[in-house]
Amino acid sequence: MITKKLFTTCFVGAMTLSSAASLQAGEITLISWFSGVGSVAGEFIFPLVAANNDDVLGQSPNFLLVTQKAYNAIGPVDLEFTVVPSGGTTEYYIEEGVDNGTGIDWSGYRVELGFGVGADFVPSPSGDGLDFDFPDQNSGADFSTFFTDPLIENEDELIASGGVFPAGAFTTPPFFFSVDVPDGITSFTIRQQPIPVPEPVSASLVSVLGLGALTRRTRSQS
């Protein structure tokens, strides 16, 4: 989690360096969210500090803050990022809060990179330069507020599991991860979706299923 001191340092440094017109490369300039299952309270894009800084060791100084994403149902939330390309790959650190207002406990959380939103969403193809700090993944991603299993980190997908994100809870500290934004694209999408805890099979349904199996065995033996 970013500390208050580090946050201040990033912000002041960003404001100082943003005056240099040359600092543009794979630069995110706008965030738009699309979803019928949730809302986003606020998005903050801090001025670009280090252009073309692909493969940062540790947290990138290029910082995005999304607070607070509130789900009211299980389903995807698409955040579309507008990009100004100019000549390289820029790594961003993204920190976001998440509220579980679905009334259902979650057993996991999935984050995916792609293009387009809603029914037009297409996963990011392998090797296109848009990725979760792949292949080095040395900036780290953290969903450990609620999920304890080792994070599954692929080029274009993150899956957190092993634990429960209870209904009514929210992330403190927030989730965070890093994204490499390449030159040559005008936008990309981060799709996120909670994975609900499976509903237990009711005793009555178990009885029905068991009776059906017994009936089939009886018929086969007669």
Phi and psi restraints in degrees (value plus and minus 20) as a CYANA .aco file:
   2 ILE   PHI     -92.2   -52.2
   2 ILE   PSI     114.6   154.6
   3 THR   PHI    -104.4   -64.4
   3 THR   PSI     142.6   182.6
   4 LYS   PHI     -81.9   -41.9
   4 LYS   PSI     -60.8   -20.8
   5 LYS   PHI     -84.4   -44.4
   5 LYS   PSI     -64.4   -24.4
   6 LEU   PHI     -86.3   -46.3
   6 LEU   PSI     -60.1   -20.1
   7 PHE   PHI     -77.9   -37.9
   7 PHE   PSI     -66.9   -26.9
   8 THR   PHI     -82.7   -42.7
   8 THR   PSI     -61.9   -21.9
   9 THR   PHI     -82.5   -42.5
   9 THR   PSI     -63.9   -23.9
  10 CYS   PHI     -81.9   -41.9
  10 CYS   PSI     -64.3   -24.3
  11 PHE   PHI     -86.8   -46.8
  11 PHE   PSI     -67.0   -27.0
  12 VAL   PHI     -83.3   -43.3
  12 VAL   PSI     -63.8   -23.8
  13 GLY   PHI     -82.9   -42.9
  13 GLY   PSI     -59.0   -19.0
  14 ALA   PHI     -84.1   -44.1
  14 ALA   PSI     -64.1   -24.1
  15 MET   PHI     -83.0   -43.0
  15 MET   PSI     -55.9   -15.9
  16 THR   PHI     -90.0   -50.0
  16 THR   PSI     -65.8   -25.8
  17 LEU   PHI    -101.2   -61.2
  17 LEU   PSI     -38.2     1.8
  18 SER   PHI     -86.6   -46.6
  18 SER   PSI     -35.7     4.3
  19 SER   PHI     -91.7   -51.7
  19 SER   PSI     -35.9     4.1
  20 ALA   PHI    -101.6   -61.6
  20 ALA   PSI      94.3   134.3
  21 ALA   PHI     -84.8   -44.8
  21 ALA   PSI     -39.8     0.2
  22 SER   PHI     -95.1   -55.1
  22 SER   PSI     -32.8     7.2
  23 LEU   PHI    -101.6   -61.6
  23 LEU   PSI      53.4    93.4
  24 GLN   PHI    -163.6  -123.6
  24 GLN   PSI     101.5   141.5
  25 ALA   PHI    -189.7  -149.7
  25 ALA   PSI      99.9   139.9
  26 GLY   PHI      29.1    69.1
  26 GLY   PSI      22.6    62.6
  27 GLU   PHI    -113.6   -73.6
  27 GLU   PSI     109.1   149.1
  28 ILE   PHI    -100.4   -60.4
  28 ILE   PSI     107.6   147.6
  29 THR   PHI    -137.3   -97.3
  29 THR   PSI     -34.4     5.6
  30 LEU   PHI    -176.3  -136.3
  30 LEU   PSI     123.7   163.7
  31 ILE   PHI    -140.9  -100.9
  31 ILE   PSI     111.2   151.2
  32 SER   PHI    -148.9  -108.9
  32 SER   PSI     117.0   157.0
  33 TRP   PHI    -132.1   -92.1
  33 TRP   PSI     126.6   166.6
  34 PHE   PHI    -155.6  -115.6
  34 PHE   PSI      97.4   137.4
  35 SER   PHI    -191.6  -151.6
  35 SER   PSI     125.9   165.9
  36 GLY   PHI    -123.6   -83.6
  36 GLY   PSI     -15.9    24.1
  37 VAL   PHI    -137.1   -97.1
  37 VAL   PSI     -15.1    24.9
  38 GLY   PHI    -188.6  -148.6
  38 GLY   PSI    -198.4  -158.4
  39 SER   PHI    -163.4  -123.4
  39 SER   PSI     138.3   178.3
  40 VAL   PHI    -140.2  -100.2
  40 VAL   PSI     103.6   143.6
  41 ALA   PHI     -93.1   -53.1
  41 ALA   PSI     -53.3   -13.3
  42 GLY   PHI    -190.8  -150.8
  42 GLY   PSI     126.6   166.6
  43 GLU   PHI    -149.2  -109.2
  43 GLU   PSI     116.8   156.8
  44 PHE   PHI    -149.9  -109.9
  44 PHE   PSI      99.7   139.7
  45 ILE   PHI    -126.0   -86.0
  45 ILE   PSI      90.6   130.6
  46 PHE   PHI    -102.5   -62.5
  46 PHE   PSI     128.2   168.2
  47 PRO   PHI     -74.0   -34.0
  47 PRO   PSI     123.5   163.5
  48 LEU   PHI     -82.7   -42.7
  48 LEU   PSI     110.2   150.2
  49 VAL   PHI    -120.4   -80.4
  49 VAL   PSI     -65.9   -25.9
  50 ALA   PHI    -152.8  -112.8
  50 ALA   PSI      77.6   117.6
  51 ALA   PHI     -93.2   -53.2
  51 ALA   PSI     130.7   170.7
  52 ASN   PHI      35.0    75.0
  52 ASN   PSI      21.4    61.4
  53 ASN   PHI    -122.6   -82.6
  53 ASN   PSI      14.1    54.1
  54 ASP   PHI     -71.7   -31.7
  54 ASP   PSI     123.6   163.6
  55 ASP   PHI      46.7    86.7
  55 ASP   PSI      31.2    71.2
  56 VAL   PHI     -91.2   -51.2
  56 VAL   PSI     119.0   159.0
  57 LEU   PHI    -109.9   -69.9
  57 LEU   PSI      87.7   127.7
  58 GLY   PHI      73.5   113.5
  58 GLY   PSI    -185.0  -145.0
  59 GLN   PHI     -90.2   -50.2
  59 GLN   PSI     109.8   149.8
  60 SER   PHI     -91.7   -51.7
  60 SER   PSI     124.7   164.7
  61 PRO   PHI     -95.6   -55.6
  61 PRO   PSI     -30.4     9.6
  62 ASN   PHI    -102.9   -62.9
  62 ASN   PSI      96.4   136.4
  63 PHE   PHI    -145.6  -105.6
  63 PHE   PSI     111.5   151.5
  64 LEU   PHI    -141.7  -101.7
  64 LEU   PSI     121.1   161.1
  65 LEU   PHI    -147.0  -107.0
  65 LEU   PSI     106.1   146.1
  66 VAL   PHI    -140.3  -100.3
  66 VAL   PSI      90.7   130.7
  67 THR   PHI    -162.0  -122.0
  67 THR   PSI     105.6   145.6
  68 GLN   PHI    -143.7  -103.7
  68 GLN   PSI     110.4   150.4
  69 LYS   PHI    -100.0   -60.0
  69 LYS   PSI      99.6   139.6
  70 ALA   PHI    -135.6   -95.6
  70 ALA   PSI      96.1   136.1
  71 TYR   PHI    -108.8   -68.8
  71 TYR   PSI     115.5   155.5
  72 ASN   PHI    -132.9   -92.9
  72 ASN   PSI     -21.1    18.9
  73 ALA   PHI    -178.6  -138.6
  73 ALA   PSI     143.4   183.4
  74 ILE   PHI     -99.3   -59.3
  74 ILE   PSI     104.3   144.3
  75 GLY   PHI     147.9   187.9
  75 GLY   PSI     153.2   193.2
  76 PRO   PHI    -100.3   -60.3
  76 PRO   PSI     127.4   167.4
  77 VAL   PHI    -137.3   -97.3
  77 VAL   PSI     103.8   143.8
  78 ASP   PHI    -123.4   -83.4
  78 ASP   PSI     103.7   143.7
  79 LEU   PHI    -128.3   -88.3
  79 LEU   PSI      96.8   136.8
  80 GLU   PHI    -121.4   -81.4
  80 GLU   PSI     112.5   152.5
  81 PHE   PHI    -132.9   -92.9
  81 PHE   PSI     103.8   143.8
  82 THR   PHI    -103.8   -63.8
  82 THR   PSI     114.8   154.8
  83 VAL   PHI    -143.2  -103.2
  83 VAL   PSI     117.4   157.4
  84 VAL   PHI    -123.0   -83.0
  84 VAL   PSI      85.1   125.1
  85 PRO   PHI    -102.8   -62.8
  85 PRO   PSI     131.4   171.4
  86 SER   PHI    -175.0  -135.0
  86 SER   PSI     -36.1     3.9
  87 GLY   PHI     137.1   177.1
  87 GLY   PSI       6.0    46.0
  88 GLY   PHI    -199.8  -159.8
  88 GLY   PSI    -193.3  -153.3
  89 THR   PHI    -132.7   -92.7
  89 THR   PSI     105.7   145.7
  90 THR   PHI    -132.3   -92.3
  90 THR   PSI     111.9   151.9
  91 GLU   PHI    -115.1   -75.1
  91 GLU   PSI     112.3   152.3
  92 TYR   PHI    -136.1   -96.1
  92 TYR   PSI     123.3   163.3
  93 TYR   PHI    -119.2   -79.2
  93 TYR   PSI     104.9   144.9
  94 ILE   PHI    -138.7   -98.7
  94 ILE   PSI     105.2   145.2
  95 GLU   PHI    -140.9  -100.9
  95 GLU   PSI     113.5   153.5
  96 GLU   PHI    -168.1  -128.1
  96 GLU   PSI     128.1   168.1
  97 GLY   PHI    -116.4   -76.4
  97 GLY   PSI     130.4   170.4
  98 VAL   PHI    -155.9  -115.9
  98 VAL   PSI     111.2   151.2
  99 ASP   PHI    -128.4   -88.4
  99 ASP   PSI     113.7   153.7
 100 ASN   PHI    -117.1   -77.1
 100 ASN   PSI      71.6   111.6
 101 GLY   PHI    -124.0   -84.0
 101 GLY   PSI       2.4    42.4
 102 THR   PHI    -103.4   -63.4
 102 THR   PSI     -36.8     3.2
 103 GLY   PHI      59.3    99.3
 103 GLY   PSI     -14.1    25.9
 104 ILE   PHI    -147.9  -107.9
 104 ILE   PSI     115.1   155.1
 105 ASP   PHI     -88.4   -48.4
 105 ASP   PSI     127.8   167.8
 106 TRP   PHI    -129.1   -89.1
 106 TRP   PSI     121.1   161.1
 107 SER   PHI    -122.1   -82.1
 107 SER   PSI     -25.1    14.9
 108 GLY   PHI    -190.4  -150.4
 108 GLY   PSI     156.4   196.4
 109 TYR   PHI    -169.0  -129.0
 109 TYR   PSI     112.6   152.6
 110 ARG   PHI    -139.8   -99.8
 110 ARG   PSI     115.5   155.5
 111 VAL   PHI    -146.7  -106.7
 111 VAL   PSI     111.5   151.5
 112 GLU   PHI    -156.6  -116.6
 112 GLU   PSI     122.4   162.4
 113 LEU   PHI    -116.1   -76.1
 113 LEU   PSI     124.3   164.3
 114 GLY   PHI    -194.2  -154.2
 114 GLY   PSI    -179.1  -139.1
 115 PHE   PHI    -156.9  -116.9
 115 PHE   PSI     123.8   163.8
 116 GLY   PHI      63.8   103.8
 116 GLY   PSI     151.0   191.0
 117 VAL   PHI    -153.8  -113.8
 117 VAL   PSI     140.9   180.9
 118 GLY   PHI      38.7    78.7
 118 GLY   PSI    -154.4  -114.4
 119 ALA   PHI     -87.3   -47.3
 119 ALA   PSI     -36.2     3.8
 120 ASP   PHI    -112.7   -72.7
 120 ASP   PSI     -16.7    23.3
 121 PHE   PHI     -85.2   -45.2
 121 PHE   PSI     113.7   153.7
 122 VAL   PHI    -148.1  -108.1
 122 VAL   PSI     106.2   146.2
 123 PRO   PHI     -78.9   -38.9
 123 PRO   PSI     127.5   167.5
 124 SER   PHI     -86.1   -46.1
 124 SER   PSI     109.4   149.4
 125 PRO   PHI     -92.9   -52.9
 125 PRO   PSI     134.6   174.6
 126 SER   PHI     -83.7   -43.7
 126 SER   PSI     118.4   158.4
 127 GLY   PHI      60.8   100.8
 127 GLY   PSI      -8.0    32.0
 128 ASP   PHI    -108.1   -68.1
 128 ASP   PSI     -19.9    20.1
 129 GLY   PHI      72.1   112.1
 129 GLY   PSI     -39.7     0.3
 130 LEU   PHI    -107.1   -67.1
 130 LEU   PSI      96.6   136.6
 131 ASP   PHI    -182.4  -142.4
 131 ASP   PSI     149.7   189.7
 132 PHE   PHI    -108.0   -68.0
 132 PHE   PSI      50.6    90.6
 133 ASP   PHI      32.7    72.7
 133 ASP   PSI      23.8    63.8
 134 PHE   PHI    -114.4   -74.4
 134 PHE   PSI     125.6   165.6
 135 PRO   PHI    -111.7   -71.7
 135 PRO   PSI     -26.0    14.0
 136 ASP   PHI     -91.2   -51.2
 136 ASP   PSI     -63.1   -23.1
 137 GLN   PHI      28.3    68.3
 137 GLN   PSI      25.1    65.1
 138 ASN   PHI    -120.3   -80.3
 138 ASN   PSI      -9.9    30.1
 139 SER   PHI    -118.5   -78.5
 139 SER   PSI     -33.6     6.4
 140 GLY   PHI      55.5    95.5
 140 GLY   PSI     123.8   163.8
 141 ALA   PHI    -146.0  -106.0
 141 ALA   PSI     129.9   169.9
 142 ASP   PHI    -162.4  -122.4
 142 ASP   PSI      97.0   137.0
 143 PHE   PHI    -142.3  -102.3
 143 PHE   PSI       4.0    44.0
 144 SER   PHI     -98.0   -58.0
 144 SER   PSI     -18.7    21.3
 145 THR   PHI     -74.1   -34.1
 145 THR   PSI     -60.7   -20.7
 146 PHE   PHI    -147.9  -107.9
 146 PHE   PSI     -41.5    -1.5
 147 PHE   PHI    -130.1   -90.1
 147 PHE   PSI     109.4   149.4
 148 THR   PHI    -128.6   -88.6
 148 THR   PSI     -38.8     1.2
 149 ASP   PHI     -89.2   -49.2
 149 ASP   PSI     134.5   174.5
 150 PRO   PHI     -75.3   -35.3
 150 PRO   PSI     113.4   153.4
 151 LEU   PHI     -87.1   -47.1
 151 LEU   PSI     111.7   151.7
 152 ILE   PHI    -101.4   -61.4
 152 ILE   PSI      94.0   134.0
 153 GLU   PHI    -136.6   -96.6
 153 GLU   PSI      90.0   130.0
 154 ASN   PHI    -130.9   -90.9
 154 ASN   PSI     156.6   196.6
 155 GLU   PHI     -76.1   -36.1
 155 GLU   PSI     -64.0   -24.0
 156 ASP   PHI    -144.9  -104.9
 156 ASP   PSI      -2.8    37.2
 157 GLU   PHI    -171.8  -131.8
 157 GLU   PSI     117.3   157.3
 158 LEU   PHI    -143.1  -103.1
 158 LEU   PSI     114.0   154.0
 159 ILE   PHI    -150.4  -110.4
 159 ILE   PSI      99.3   139.3
 160 ALA   PHI    -123.6   -83.6
 160 ALA   PSI     122.4   162.4
 161 SER   PHI    -178.8  -138.8
 161 SER   PSI    -195.2  -155.2
 162 GLY   PHI      59.0    99.0
 162 GLY   PSI      52.5    92.5
 163 GLY   PHI     125.1   165.1
 163 GLY   PSI    -196.2  -156.2
 164 VAL   PHI    -154.1  -114.1
 164 VAL   PSI     110.3   150.3
 165 PHE   PHI    -117.8   -77.8
 165 PHE   PSI      79.4   119.4
 166 PRO   PHI     -88.9   -48.9
 166 PRO   PSI     131.9   171.9
 167 ALA   PHI     -78.2   -38.2
 167 ALA   PSI     115.2   155.2
 168 GLY   PHI      68.1   108.1
 168 GLY   PSI     -27.8    12.2
 169 ALA   PHI    -109.5   -69.5
 169 ALA   PSI     146.3   186.3
 170 PHE   PHI    -164.1  -124.1
 170 PHE   PSI     140.1   180.1
 171 THR   PHI     -98.0   -58.0
 171 THR   PSI     100.9   140.9
 172 THR   PHI    -165.6  -125.6
 172 THR   PSI      83.5   123.5
 173 PRO   PHI     -95.2   -55.2
 173 PRO   PSI     148.8   188.8
 174 PRO   PHI     -92.6   -52.6
 174 PRO   PSI     150.4   190.4
 175 PHE   PHI     -96.8   -56.8
 175 PHE   PSI     132.6   172.6
 176 PHE   PHI    -170.7  -130.7
 176 PHE   PSI     134.0   174.0
 177 PHE   PHI    -180.1  -140.1
 177 PHE   PSI     151.1   191.1
 178 SER   PHI    -140.8  -100.8
 178 SER   PSI     125.0   165.0
 179 VAL   PHI    -151.1  -111.1
 179 VAL   PSI     112.4   152.4
 180 ASP   PHI    -109.4   -69.4
 180 ASP   PSI     102.4   142.4
 181 VAL   PHI    -129.7   -89.7
 181 VAL   PSI      91.5   131.5
 182 PRO   PHI    -105.2   -65.2
 182 PRO   PSI     143.1   183.1
 183 ASP   PHI     -90.3   -50.3
 183 ASP   PSI     132.9   172.9
 184 GLY   PHI      77.1   117.1
 184 GLY   PSI     -16.8    23.2
 185 ILE   PHI    -140.8  -100.8
 185 ILE   PSI     133.2   173.2
 186 THR   PHI    -123.3   -83.3
 186 THR   PSI     -36.1     3.9
 187 SER   PHI    -186.0  -146.0
 187 SER   PSI     141.9   181.9
 188 PHE   PHI    -173.8  -133.8
 188 PHE   PSI     148.3   188.3
 189 THR   PHI    -146.5  -106.5
 189 THR   PSI     117.8   157.8
 190 ILE   PHI    -126.0   -86.0
 190 ILE   PSI      92.6   132.6
 191 ARG   PHI    -118.2   -78.2
 191 ARG   PSI     110.4   150.4
 192 GLN   PHI    -148.4  -108.4
 192 GLN   PSI     123.5   163.5
 193 GLN   PHI    -174.2  -134.2
 193 GLN   PSI     108.9   148.9
 194 PRO   PHI     -92.6   -52.6
 194 PRO   PSI     132.3   172.3
 195 ILE   PHI    -128.5   -88.5
 195 ILE   PSI      92.9   132.9
 196 PRO   PHI     -92.7   -52.7
 196 PRO   PSI     130.9   170.9
 197 VAL   PHI     -83.3   -43.3
 197 VAL   PSI     110.0   150.0
 198 PRO   PHI     -78.9   -38.9
 198 PRO   PSI     117.4   157.4
 199 GLU   PHI     -92.2   -52.2
 199 GLU   PSI     115.0   155.0
 200 PRO   PHI     -86.5   -46.5
 200 PRO   PSI     124.8   164.8
 201 VAL   PHI     -93.7   -53.7
 201 VAL   PSI     108.4   148.4
 202 SER   PHI     -88.4   -48.4
 202 SER   PSI     134.9   174.9
 203 ALA   PHI     -80.6   -40.6
 203 ALA   PSI     -57.3   -17.3
 204 SER   PHI     -86.3   -46.3
 204 SER   PSI     -58.1   -18.1
 205 LEU   PHI     -87.9   -47.9
 205 LEU   PSI     -59.9   -19.9
 206 VAL   PHI     -79.7   -39.7
 206 VAL   PSI     -61.3   -21.3
 207 SER   PHI     -82.5   -42.5
 207 SER   PSI     -63.5   -23.5
 208 VAL   PHI     -83.7   -43.7
 208 VAL   PSI     -65.1   -25.1
 209 LEU   PHI     -83.6   -43.6
 209 LEU   PSI     -61.3   -21.3
 210 GLY   PHI     -85.2   -45.2
 210 GLY   PSI     -60.1   -20.1
 211 LEU   PHI     -84.2   -44.2
 211 LEU   PSI     -59.6   -19.6
 212 GLY   PHI     -83.4   -43.4
 212 GLY   PSI     -62.5   -22.5
 213 ALA   PHI     -84.6   -44.6
 213 ALA   PSI     -60.9   -20.9
 214 LEU   PHI     -84.2   -44.2
 214 LEU   PSI     -61.2   -21.2
 215 THR   PHI     -82.3   -42.3
 215 THR   PSI     -61.4   -21.4
 216 ARG   PHI     -85.4   -45.4
 216 ARG   PSI     -60.1   -20.1
 217 ARG   PHI     -85.2   -45.2
 217 ARG   PSI     -61.1   -21.1
 218 THR   PHI     -82.5   -42.5
 218 THR   PSI     -63.0   -23.0
 219 ARG   PHI     -86.3   -46.3
 219 ARG   PSI     -57.3   -17.3
 220 SER   PHI     -90.8   -50.8
 220 SER   PSI     -44.7    -4.7
 221 GLN   PHI    -107.6   -67.6
 221 GLN   PSI     -36.2     3.8
